[in-house]
Amino acid sequence: SQVKIRGHRIEVGEIEGRLEEHPDLQEAVVVGREEVGGEQRLVAYYTIGEAEGQGERGGVRAQELRDYLSESLPEYMVPGGYVRLEKLPLRGNGKVDREALPAEEEEGYAVGGYESPEGEVETRVAGIWAEVLKVERVGRGDNFFTLGGASLLAVQVAARLRQGLGVEVGVDALFAWPVLRDFARVVESARQSRLRITRANQGELFPTVVRDLCAEAVLDANIAPVSQTPAATPAENIFLTGASGFLGCFLLADLLKRTQATVYCLVRSSTAEEGMARLSAKLKSFALWDAATLPRIVTVPGDLSKPLLGLSLEQFETTAGVIDAIYHSAAMVNAGYSYDLMKSANVLGTREIIRMACLGRRKVLHHISSLGVFPPFLYPGEVGPVTEEALLERWQELPDGYGQSKWVAERLVQAAGSRGVPFAIYRPCFISGSLQSGAGNASDFLSLFIMACLHLGCAPDPGMGTDDNKMGINMLPVDYMSRAILALSQREEVLGRSLNVMHEESMRFSDISDSLASWGRSYGFPMKKVSFESWWSQCNATEELKVLQIFFPEPTHKPAPQRARARGELKMDLETHRLLQAEGIHRPQMTQELMERYITYVAKGMNNRQLVATG
């Protein structure tokens, strides 16, 4: 009954049960169909009631079933195919014979669920998507990411469009317009204008949908504390999300090292044993594993994006009854995903965490947010600094789904606070690798940037060809960030507050490029400095590096907009700094030596043959 889809282990019984709750469906079965390349795709087979069965095949639209399931299930659990049967095939014992279910093409999709592409461009783009995603066919209303798309697959789409249609469409355009009919319009625009199309230069022609985030940030009326008993002080039992992630892994190690609490870790897994194996592997990968602390780790198999965190009501209430504090570190992070793709994990997941905080003992909710809740720019002609409160009101200016989803999540936490839930919000800056080992998040922006420079043998000189030669990254090492959040969380002064944990100064890209050049000299690996345009063009010409288009917009010679960087106006919270100083936690300097440590870690993780070939 288990199917593995894009790295997620799925119990199909949960999907089947949800389908059978649909008023027009009688029975439902979900199976995994293996596609070309070994990937699996979920297909739902169903029967309908007699009233719905009147007329020519009758039935319910596939899109309606997709929308219905999307309300309560994460996108990777929503089947891509829907087949209506007159009756399900049965074995002699009365159970469904899954092996006897017909292929989709034998019965067809649900009536009205598939809309054929229209015109040459839509048809050719649909064919490219089907090849890349390894699906049978793609309809006009299909979403690239709902069908299984991801960043690297988006790169393949861009390459095939260039080869097959002779058009240049940036990877970021697919994130902005992920529905086939909309994306095909962008491709047609690129074909007619013979220009390279990105999200930036087509924003007015094909505007993306901006959700009303204030309407999204409404906490259910039934989520509020009721008759809670006092929690133990200090906390004896802590609930942690995101323990298998980058920051969460270090936070787990610090909780085990610096407290005596038992830590309940929500882990996406089928069993507690599988979850423990996943956690121990992650801790070992960062040299954080301590076998002596094993008895104080309790894995809770679940899923942040599901109702009740994927737990039964009894499990949910029992866990809430023993927990004294919650550290909510988990989140879906993707620079290109829309708000809708982020919502189930980052917004609805936070809602379920708040629900847990309202049950059982009175517990503090420590919510890990992001500086991404602030828009990147001030208004034209505006002179900073601007208050944080004013910036937070400008949610319409948030450029990506991640920042939007974290903004809504913060508002939900604050709404819970107004109902009596004690909370604190921590907004980390960019989290870089470990101070000691240099070990970082291999899929984050900095690691991908370093990898690209090593692959190409050159680094961009930010003083040439950019709109802002002062552009940089405000960053702090992951082990410092974890230690800082834990120390702050143990002080009563932080309750009810939002704390920015950031460095006093950002590291400029020129400093990073200098570090790359210095590292190259040390290891006999020449690293040229080139203009940003040259570096960007080389990335764009290298298939495995095209994904960087999501982070770096295409360079332009147009005058830079007269706008100050809003996040650059933010200053390190002086009260946060004072509290950390009182705890003996001093902000580390982001030196060239530390940056070279990060470069060495990335280089070790790359294929040696690739480095030799580049050299």
C-alpha positions in Angstrom: 0.0 0.0 0.0 3.1 2.3 -0.1 4.2 4.2 -3.1 7.3 6.4 -3.4 6.7 9.6 -5.3 9.6 12.1 -5.7 11.3 10.9 -2.5 8.0 10.8 -0.4 6.7 7.5 0.9 2.9 7.7 0.5 0.2 5.5 2.0 -2.3 5.3 -0.8 -5.0 4.3 1.7 -5.1 7.8 2.9 -5.8 9.2 -0.6 -8.4 6.5 -1.2 -10.2 7.3 2.1 -10.3 11.0 1.1 -11.7 10.2 -2.3 -14.4 8.0 -0.9 -15.6 10.9 1.2 -16.5 12.8 -2.0 -20.3 12.9 -2.2 -20.4 11.7 -5.8 -17.9 8.8 -5.5 -18.7 5.3 -4.4 -15.4 3.5 -4.4 -11.8 4.5 -5.0 -8.4 2.9 -5.5 -5.1 4.6 -6.0 -2.0 2.9 -7.5 1.4 3.9 -8.6 2.1 3.5 -12.3 5.8 3.3 -13.2 6.8 5.7 -15.9 9.7 5.8 -18.3 12.9 6.1 -16.2 11.5 4.3 -13.2 9.6 7.2 -11.6 6.1 6.5 -10.4 2.9 8.5 -10.9 -0.3 8.2 -8.9 -3.5 7.2 -10.7 -6.9 7.1 -9.1 -9.6 4.7 -10.2 -13.1 5.2 -9.0 -16.8 4.4 -9.4 -19.7 6.7 -8.9 -23.1 6.5 -7.4 -26.2 5.7 -9.5 -27.5 9.2 -9.5 -24.3 10.5 -10.9 -24.1 7.7 -13.4 -27.1 8.8 -15.5 -26.3 9.9 -19.1 -23.3 9.3 -21.3 -20.7 8.1 -18.8 -21.8 10.9 -16.4 -19.3 11.5 -13.7 -17.2 14.2 -12.1 -14.4 16.2 -13.7 -10.8 15.2 -13.0 -9.9 18.8 -12.2 -12.7 18.8 -9.6 -11.2 15.7 -8.0 -7.7 17.3 -8.0 -9.0 20.5 -6.4 -11.0 18.4 -3.8 -7.9 16.5 -2.8 -5.7 19.6 -2.8 -7.7 21.1 0.0 -6.4 18.5 2.5 -3.4 16.7 0.9 0.0 18.0 -0.1 0.5 18.3 -3.8 2.8 15.3 -4.2 -0.1 13.1 -2.9 -2.6 14.4 -5.4 -2.9 11.9 -8.3 -2.1 13.1 -11.8 -4.5 10.6 -13.5 -8.2 9.8 -12.8 -10.0 6.9 -14.4 -13.7 6.2 -14.0 -14.8 2.5 -14.0 -18.2 1.0 -14.0 -17.0 -1.4 -11.3 -13.6 -2.2 -9.7 -12.1 -5.6 -10.5 -12.2 -8.0 -7.6 -10.3 -11.1 -6.5 -12.0 -14.2 -5.3 -11.8 -13.0 -1.7 -13.7 -9.9 -2.5 -10.7 -7.5 -2.4 -9.8 -5.2 -5.2 -7.5 -6.8 -7.8 -5.1 -3.9 -8.3 -3.1 -5.8 -10.9 -6.2 -6.0 -13.1 -6.8 -2.3 -13.2 -6.6 -1.1 -16.8 -4.0 1.3 -18.1 -5.3 4.9 -18.3 -5.4 5.0 -22.1 -7.7 1.9 -22.1 -10.5 3.8 -20.2 -9.6 7.4 -20.5 -9.4 10.2 -17.9 -12.4 11.3 -16.0 -15.0 13.0 -18.2 -14.0 16.6 -18.8 -10.8 16.3 -16.8 -8.5 16.6 -19.8 -8.4 19.5 -22.1 -6.3 19.1 -25.2 -3.6 21.7 -26.1 -4.7 24.2 -28.7 -2.5 25.4 -31.5 1.1 24.5 -32.5 2.9 26.2 -29.6 0.7 24.7 -26.9 0.9 21.3 -28.5 4.7 21.4 -28.8 5.2 22.7 -25.2 2.8 20.0 -23.9 4.9 17.4 -25.7 8.1 18.8 -24.1 6.5 18.7 -20.7 5.3 15.1 -21.1 8.8 14.0 -22.1 10.6 15.8 -19.3 8.0 14.8 -16.6 7.6 11.3 -18.0 3.8 11.4 -18.1 1.5 10.2 -20.8 0.0 13.5 -21.8 -0.4 17.1 -20.6 -3.6 19.2 -20.8 -4.1 23.0 -21.1 -4.9 23.3 -17.4 -2.1 21.1 -16.0 0.4 22.7 -13.6 4.0 21.7 -14.3 4.9 21.4 -10.6 1.7 19.5 -9.7 2.6 16.9 -12.3 6.0 16.4 -10.6 8.1 19.3 -11.9 11.1 20.6 -10.0 14.0 23.1 -10.6 16.3 20.8 -12.5 13.4 19.6 -14.7 12.5 23.3 -15.4 16.1 23.6 -16.7 15.5 20.7 -19.1 12.3 22.4 -20.4 14.2 25.6 -21.1 16.9 23.7 -23.0 14.4 21.7 -25.1 12.5 24.9 -26.0 15.7 26.5 -27.2 16.6 23.4 -29.3 13.1 22.5 -30.6 11.5 25.9 -31.1 14.5 28.2 -31.1 13.1 30.4 -28.3 14.9 31.6 -25.1 12.7 31.4 -22.0 14.2 31.7 -18.6 13.7 29.1 -15.9 12.1 31.6 -13.7 9.3 32.1 -16.3 8.1 28.6 -15.7 7.9 29.2 -12.0 5.9 32.4 -12.6 3.5 30.7 -15.2 3.4 27.0 -14.3 0.0 26.2 -16.1 0.5 25.0 -19.6 -1.9 27.5 -21.4 -0.2 30.4 -19.6 3.3 29.2 -20.2 2.6 28.6 -23.8 1.6 32.2 -24.2 5.0 33.2 -22.8 6.7 30.9 -25.3 4.7 32.4 -28.2 5.7 35.9 -27.0 9.3 34.8 -27.1 8.9 33.3 -30.5 7.4 36.4 -32.0 9.6 39.0 -30.3 12.8 36.9 -30.6 13.7 38.1 -27.2 14.7 36.1 -24.1 11.7 36.0 -21.9 11.9 36.0 -18.1 9.6 36.7 -15.3 11.0 40.2 -15.0 10.4 41.4 -18.6 7.0 39.8 -19.1 5.4 40.7 -15.7 3.1 43.3 -17.2 2.1 41.3 -20.3 1.4 38.1 -18.3 0.8 39.2 -14.7 1.1 36.5 -12.0 -1.7 36.1 -9.5 -1.1 38.0 -6.2 -3.0 36.4 -3.4 -4.7 38.6 -0.8 -2.3 37.5 2.0 -4.4 39.3 4.7 -7.3 37.1 3.7 -5.1 34.1 3.9 -3.8 35.0 7.4 -7.0 34.2 9.3 -6.7 31.6 12.1 -9.6 29.2 12.5 -12.0 30.4 15.2 -11.9 27.0 16.9 -8.1 27.1 17.5 -7.6 28.6 20.9 -6.2 27.4 24.3 -8.7 25.6 26.5 -8.1 24.8 30.2 -4.4 24.3 29.9 -2.3 23.1 32.8 1.1 24.7 33.4 4.1 23.2 31.6 7.3 22.1 33.3 10.0 24.6 33.7 12.6 24.1 32.3 10.9 22.1 29.6 11.1 18.3 30.0 9.5 17.4 26.7 10.1 19.5 23.5 8.4 19.1 20.1 10.7 20.0 17.2 9.8 20.2 13.5 12.5 20.3 10.8 15.0 18.1 12.6 16.0 16.5 9.4 16.6 19.9 7.8 19.8 22.1 7.9 19.1 24.5 10.8 16.8 22.0 12.5 19.5 19.3 12.6 21.8 21.7 14.5 19.0 22.8 16.7 18.3 19.2 17.7 21.9 18.7 18.6 21.9 21.9 20.7 18.7 20.9 22.5 20.2 17.5 23.3 23.5 19.0 24.4 22.3 22.1 26.3 19.1 20.9 27.9 18.0 17.7 29.7 14.7 17.5 27.7 13.4 14.6 25.7 12.9 15.9 22.1 10.0 14.7 20.0 10.9 15.1 16.4 8.3 15.2 13.6 9.9 13.3 10.7 8.4 12.5 7.4 8.6 8.7 7.5 6.4 5.6 7.6 7.7 4.3 10.9 9.5 5.6 14.0 12.5 3.3 13.1 12.8 4.8 9.6 12.5 8.3 11.1 15.3 7.5 13.6 17.5 6.2 10.8 17.0 9.4 8.8 17.8 11.6 11.8 20.9 9.7 12.8 22.2 9.8 9.2 21.6 13.6 9.1 23.4 14.2 12.4 26.3 12.0 11.4 26.7 13.9 8.1 27.4 17.1 10.1 29.5 15.3 12.8 26.7 16.0 15.4 25.8 12.5 16.3 26.2 11.5 20.0 24.9 8.0 20.8 24.6 8.9 24.5 21.7 11.2 23.6 19.7 8.5 21.7 17.3 7.7 24.6 16.2 11.4 24.6 15.1 11.4 20.9 11.6 10.3 20.1 10.7 10.2 16.4 7.1 11.0 15.5 6.3 9.8 11.9 4.1 12.4 10.2 3.9 15.2 7.6 3.8 18.9 8.3 1.6 19.5 5.2 -1.2 17.2 6.4 -4.1 17.9 8.8 -3.0 17.1 12.4 0.5 16.8 11.0 -0.3 13.4 9.5 -1.1 12.0 13.0 -4.3 10.4 14.2 -6.4 12.5 16.5 -5.5 10.3 19.4 -1.7 10.6 18.6 -2.0 14.3 18.1 -3.8 14.9 21.4 -1.5 12.5 23.3 1.6 14.2 22.0 0.2 17.7 22.8 -0.6 16.5 26.3 3.1 15.8 27.2 4.8 18.6 25.4 6.1 21.6 27.3 7.5 23.7 24.4 7.4 23.7 20.6 10.3 24.7 18.3 8.8 25.1 14.8 11.8 25.1 12.4 10.4 23.1 9.4 9.4 24.8 6.2 9.4 24.2 2.4 12.1 26.4 0.9 12.3 27.0 -2.8 13.2 30.3 -4.5 10.9 29.7 -7.5 7.8 28.1 -6.0 4.5 30.0 -5.9 2.6 30.7 -2.7 0.0 28.0 -3.6 2.8 25.4 -3.8 4.2 26.5 -0.4 0.9 26.9 1.4 0.3 23.3 2.6 3.6 23.0 4.4 4.4 26.6 5.4 0.9 28.0 6.2 -1.4 25.1 6.9 1.5 23.2 8.7 1.9 26.3 11.0 -1.8 26.2 11.7 -1.6 22.6 12.9 1.4 23.5 15.1 -0.7 26.3 16.6 -3.5 23.7 17.1 -1.0 21.5 19.1 0.1 24.5 21.1 -3.5 25.1 22.2 -4.0 21.5 23.5 -2.7 19.9 26.7 -0.2 21.9 28.7 0.4 25.6 28.3 3.4 25.6 26.1 5.5 28.3 24.4 5.6 28.3 20.6 9.0 29.2 19.2 8.5 30.0 15.5 11.4 30.1 13.1 10.6 32.6 10.4 12.7 34.5 7.9 13.9 38.0 6.9 12.1 37.1 3.7 8.9 38.5 5.2 10.2 41.9 4.4 10.0 43.2 0.8 13.4 43.7 -0.9 12.8 47.3 -2.0 11.5 50.6 -0.7 9.0 52.5 -2.8 10.4 54.7 -5.6 11.9 57.9 -4.3 11.4 56.9 -0.7 14.2 57.5 1.7 14.9 54.9 4.4 15.1 53.7 7.0 11.5 52.6 7.3 10.0 50.9 10.3 9.6 47.1 10.3 5.9 47.6 11.0 5.6 49.6 7.8 7.6 47.1 5.7 5.4 44.2 7.0 2.3 46.0 5.7 3.8 45.9 2.2 3.1 42.3 1.6 2.1 43.0 -2.0 5.8 43.7 -2.7 7.0 40.3 -1.6 8.5 38.7 -4.7 8.3 35.0 -4.0 6.0 32.3 -2.6 8.4 31.5 0.2 8.4 35.1 1.7 4.6 35.3 1.2 4.0 32.0 3.0 6.3 32.9 5.9 4.5 36.3 6.2 1.1 34.6 6.5 2.5 32.0 8.9 3.8 34.9 11.2 0.4 36.5 11.2 -1.2 33.2 12.2 1.3 32.9 15.1 0.6 36.4 16.2 -3.2 35.8 16.0 -2.6 32.8 18.3 -0.7 35.0 20.7 -3.7 37.4 20.9 -5.8 34.3 22.0 -3.4 33.5 24.8 -0.7 31.3 23.2 2.8 32.4 24.5 5.1 32.7 21.5 8.3 34.2 20.1 9.3 34.6 16.4 12.9 34.4 15.2 13.9 35.7 11.8 17.3 34.4 10.8 19.3 36.0 8.0 20.9 33.7 5.4 22.3 30.7 7.2 25.7 29.7 6.0 27.9 26.6 6.8 29.4 25.5 10.1 32.1 27.6 11.7 34.1 24.6 12.5 33.8 22.3 9.5 32.4 24.6 6.8 29.7 22.0 6.2 26.7 23.8 4.6 23.4 23.2 2.8 24.4 21.8 -0.6 21.2 23.1 -2.3 21.2 26.7 -1.0 22.0 29.8 -2.9 25.6 30.2 -1.7 26.6 26.6 -2.3 25.1 26.7 -5.8 27.0 29.9 -6.5 30.3 28.5 -5.3 29.7 25.3 -7.3 29.0 27.3 -10.5 32.2 29.3 -10.1 34.3 26.1 -9.5 32.6 24.5 -12.5 33.3 27.4 -14.8 36.7 28.4 -13.3 35.7 32.0 -13.0 33.9 34.3 -10.6 31.9 37.5 -11.3 33.3 40.8 -10.4 30.3 42.7 -8.9 31.8 46.0 -9.9 31.2 45.3 -13.5 27.9 44.9 -15.2 25.5 44.9 -12.2 22.9 47.3 -11.1 24.3 47.4 -7.5 28.0 46.8 -7.0 27.3 46.7 -3.2 25.1 43.7 -3.5 25.9 41.1 -0.9 24.5 38.5 1.6 23.7 39.0 5.2 24.8 35.7 6.7 25.6 33.9 9.9 26.9 30.3 10.4 24.4 27.6 11.2 26.0 26.6 14.5 25.9 30.2 15.7 22.3 30.6 14.6 21.2 27.5 16.3 22.9 28.4 19.6 21.5 32.0 19.4 17.9 30.9 18.9 18.1 28.4 21.7 19.6 30.9 24.1 17.1 33.5 23.2 14.2 31.0 23.6 15.2 30.4 27.2 14.7 34.0 28.2 11.3 35.3 29.3 11.9 38.7 27.7 11.4 37.3 24.2 7.8 36.3 24.6 5.4 38.1 22.3 8.3 39.5 20.3 9.8 39.1 16.8 13.6 39.0 16.8 15.8 39.6 13.8 19.0 37.5 14.1 21.4 38.9 11.6 24.9 40.2 11.1 25.8 43.8 11.5 27.2 43.9 8.0 26.5 41.9 4.9 29.3 40.1 3.0 29.7 41.6 -0.5 30.0 39.5 -3.5 33.3 41.1 -4.2 34.5 39.5 -0.9 33.2 36.1 -2.0 34.9 36.5 -5.4 38.2 37.4 -3.7 37.8 34.3 -1.5 37.3 32.1 -4.5 40.4 33.6 -6.2 42.5 33.1 -3.0 41.2 29.6 -2.6 42.1 28.8 -6.2 45.6 30.1 -5.7 46.1 27.9 -2.6 45.0 24.8 -4.4 46.5 25.4 -7.8 43.1 26.0 -9.4 43.2 29.3 -11.4 40.0 31.4 -10.8 39.6 34.2 -13.3 37.5 37.3 -12.5 35.0 38.2 -15.3 32.2 40.6 -15.7 28.8 39.6 -14.3 27.4 39.5 -17.8 30.2 37.0 -18.9 29.7 34.8 -15.9 25.9 34.8 -16.3 26.2 34.0 -20.0 28.5 31.0 -19.2 26.0 29.8 -16.6 23.2 30.1 -19.1 25.1 28.1 -21.7 25.8 25.2 -19.2 22.8 23.0 -18.7 23.4 22.0 -15.1 23.9 25.7 -14.1 20.8 27.2 -15.7 18.9 26.8 -12.4 20.9 29.8 -11.1 18.6 31.9 -13.3 16.1 31.7 -10.4 18.5 33.6 -8.1 20.3 35.8 -10.6 18.1 37.9 -13.1 19.5 38.4 -16.6 21.9 41.3 -16.5 20.7 44.5 -18.2 22.2 47.7 -19.3 19.1 49.7 -18.5 19.5 52.2 -15.7 18.9 50.8 -12.2 15.6 51.7 -10.6 16.0 54.5 -8.0 15.1 52.3 -5.1 17.0 51.7 -1.9 17.2 48.1 -0.7 14.6 47.7 2.1 16.3 44.7 3.7 19.5 46.6 3.6 17.8 49.2 5.8 17.2 46.7 8.4 19.6 46.7 11.3 20.5 44.0 13.8 18.0 44.2 16.6 20.0 45.9 19.4 17.9 44.2 22.1 18.5 40.8 20.4 22.3 41.6 20.4 22.1 42.6 24.1 20.4 39.4 25.1 22.9 37.3 23.2 25.8 39.2 24.7 24.4 38.5 28.2 24.4 34.8 27.3 28.0 35.0 26.3 27.2 34.4 22.6 29.2 36.7 20.4 28.6 37.3 16.8 31.4 35.7 14.6 33.2 37.6 12.0 32.6 36.4 8.4 36.2 36.3 7.3 37.9 35.2 4.1 39.3 32.2 5.9 35.8 31.1 6.8 34.6 31.6 3.3 37.5 29.5 2.0 36.4 26.8 4.4 32.9 26.9 2.8 34.5 26.7 -0.7 36.6 23.6 0.3 33.5 21.9 1.6 31.6 22.5 -1.7 34.6 21.4 -3.7 34.8 18.1 -1.8 31.2 17.4 -2.6 31.6 18.0 -6.3 32.6 15.3 -8.7 36.4 15.1 -8.9 36.4 14.4 -12.6 34.3 17.6 -13.1 36.9 19.7 -11.3 39.8 18.1 -13.3 38.0 18.7 -16.6 37.3 22.3 -15.6 40.9 22.8 -14.7 
